[in-house]
Amino acid sequence: MGAFDLSIVALARAGLISSCEVSAPKDEKCLKELETVGAYPEEKALIVVNKIITSNDTGSGKAFGEIILNLLDN
């Protein structure tokens, strides 16, 4: 499972990234939602925690896909 850019808010609202390090855009409303659920935004392009991939950069699609394939193989 994963999310790019502002769609990470959906993971937050679903309770899937509580107490997790996440990659998130520098958007005030997004960061507030993440803070509410106890997620820890980091300035990294991609982060994988508990088979959940987050990315603050929509340009990282290839790497995102490769990580998904790797996780499916394991």
N, C-alpha and C positions, 0 to 999 in steps of 0.2 A: 504494500500500500504506500502511497506517497502523494505529495502535493508540491506544486510549483507556486511561487510568488504569493499572492493574496489568498489563494485557495487553501493555504495552510490553516486559515480560520475555520474551515469546515472540520478539519481534524481536531482542532481545539474544542469546538462546540460539541463534537462527538465524544470528547473525553479521552481521545487516543494519545495525546501527547502531554498529558499532565506530568509534571516533574521530569520532563525530558529536555535535553539539549536539542534545539532546532535551528535550522537555517531559515531566516525570515527576512522579508523586505523591510526597509526602514520607513514604514508607514505607521503613523501615530495610532490609528484605530486598530490596525493589526497587532501592533505591539501591546496595546492595552488588553486586547482579547487574550493574547498569550500570557500576559501577566496574571490575568484573572484565573486562568487554569493552572498556573504555576509552571509554565514552560519557560525554558531559558534560551532566548535568542542569542545566537553566535554569529559572528561575521565570517562565515564560511559558505562557499558556493553550494556544497552538498553535505548533508549529515544523515547518517543511518543509525537509528537506535531501535532496537527490538523489531527489526524488519520493517520499520517505517522510515521512508526516505523523505526528506524535506529539502527544498532548494529555493534560494532567494533569487535565482537567476534562470530565466526561461531559456537562456542560451546554453544551458548545461544539459539539454535534452538527451544528447548521445550518451553522456556519462550516466545520466539518470537511468536510461534504458539498459545500459550494460550492468548496472548494479541490480536492477530488477531481475535480469536474466541470471546473474550470479546467485542471487538469493533463491530463485526458483530451482536452480541446480542443486542447492544444498538442502 
